[in-house]
Amino acid sequence: NAGVTQTPKFQVLKTGQSMTLQCAQDMNHNSMYWYRQDPGMGLRLIYYSASEGTTDKGEVPNGYNVSRLNKREFSLRLESAAPSQTSVYFCASSVSRNTGELFFGEGSRLTVL
Amino acid sequence: QKEVEQNSGPLSVPEGAIASLNCTYSDRGSQSFFWYRQYSGKSPELIMSIYSNGDKEDGRFTAQLNKASQYVSLLIRDSQPSDSATYLCAVIRHTGGFKTIFGAGTRLFVKA
């Protein structure tokens, strides 16, 4: 049982490059989330998808786009990476957006030079 | 004011002692509260959830909730070096849609 799988685990980009972080869950969860974690800032919500076909902005959505491809997959795209987007990104899923328990992927460490 | 506030620590306690971690939140309408543990370089994992005022115990962990004071705490009894981690308080904010918002976390060190 893989749970939540994120790829890639590490990535180095140059300023202005684009990339997509992929996330898939095999728990039949309805809701999926993307967070970023920076030192001293905790986890900040970028975007979430309450259910298949819907996406909503979180606390820090600027510079990102998301796609809920199907119930299993939720991707995060950086169209033009900036050094301020250097962070560790976590994908998470839950049964629904108001049930609380989040299951996290292992994280993706992104460095933008 | 941050929506979910925690003392960043580090909090250092000797092995066998009680570690007390605190959290306050700003959305008075919040109904669901969680504590996650995150080891260095790893992803967060849920250790406790609490939804009603009072105490909830699970093994060495006790979560306490006081909605009137907008305060959540986590007590770890008989602390072990393996409890050394960052503890994240999380709240489901109902205002503006259901969103899980995290505090910045408290680093706990348990000295052997």
HADDOCK unambig.tbl for C-alpha pairs under 7 A between the chains (distance, minus, plus):
assign (segid A and resid 40 and name CA) (segid B and resid 104 and name CA) 5.94 0.50 0.50
assign (segid A and resid 41 and name CA) (segid B and resid 104 and name CA) 4.93 0.50 0.50
assign (segid A and resid 42 and name CA) (segid B and resid 102 and name CA) 6.49 0.50 0.50
assign (segid A and resid 42 and name CA) (segid B and resid 103 and name CA) 5.80 0.50 0.50
assign (segid A and resid 42 and name CA) (segid B and resid 104 and name CA) 3.58 0.50 0.50
assign (segid A and resid 42 and name CA) (segid B and resid 105 and name CA) 5.96 0.50 0.50
assign (segid A and resid 43 and name CA) (segid B and resid 102 and name CA) 5.74 0.50 0.50
assign (segid A and resid 43 and name CA) (segid B and resid 104 and name CA) 6.83 0.50 0.50
assign (segid A and resid 44 and name CA) (segid B and resid 102 and name CA) 6.93 0.50 0.50
assign (segid A and resid 97 and name CA) (segid B and resid 98 and name CA) 6.01 0.50 0.50
assign (segid A and resid 97 and name CA) (segid B and resid 99 and name CA) 6.85 0.50 0.50
assign (segid A and resid 98 and name CA) (segid B and resid 92 and name CA) 6.97 0.50 0.50
assign (segid A and resid 98 and name CA) (segid B and resid 98 and name CA) 5.84 0.50 0.50
assign (segid A and resid 100 and name CA) (segid B and resid 32 and name CA) 6.95 0.50 0.50
assign (segid A and resid 100 and name CA) (segid B and resid 92 and name CA) 6.75 0.50 0.50
assign (segid A and resid 101 and name CA) (segid B and resid 46 and name CA) 6.80 0.50 0.50
assign (segid A and resid 104 and name CA) (segid B and resid 43 and name CA) 6.25 0.50 0.50
assign (segid A and resid 104 and name CA) (segid B and resid 44 and name CA) 6.61 0.50 0.50
assign (segid A and resid 105 and name CA) (segid B and resid 43 and name CA) 6.73 0.50 0.50
assign (segid A and resid 106 and name CA) (segid B and resid 42 and name CA) 6.55 0.50 0.50
assign (segid A and resid 106 and name CA) (segid B and resid 43 and name CA) 5.44 0.50 0.50
assign (segid A and resid 107 and name CA) (segid B and resid 43 and name CA) 6.57 0.50 0.50
